[in-house]
Amino acid sequence: MLVSTTNDLPGYRVVRHIGVVRGITVRSRSVLGNFAGGVQSLFGGKLSVFVNLAEQARQEAYEHLIQHAQEQGANAVIAMRYDANEIMEGITEVLAYGTAVVVEPAA
């Protein structure tokens, strides 16, 4: 599966446009994670507990995006983006979305 944040894939041509696909996950911070993050914030710098949580959420949303695109018959996703919203305190939705297409190598 080819995935690109651009609107095209150099070296490939779109032969079929399938449409919008998405992957979504909703994550919450644990009490232990909040505590560890709070301790890290006292010393400043990178909050690795929260960085890891954010990365896991993005990866999970990305994997769901790929699965949705494959189920629709795509072999590529173009114009891929991430979005995140806090649903409520400590609960975040992460969305990966893009346009599913079928591509083939350019002649």
Secondary structure as GFF3:
##gff-version 3
##sequence-region A 1 107
A	DSSP	beta_strand	2	3	.	.	.	ID=ss1
A	DSSP	beta_strand	12	28	.	.	.	ID=ss2
A	DSSP	alpha_helix	31	43	.	.	.	ID=ss3
A	DSSP	alpha_helix	48	71	.	.	.	ID=ss4
A	DSSP	beta_strand	76	88	.	.	.	ID=ss5
A	DSSP	beta_strand	91	105	.	.	.	ID=ss6
###
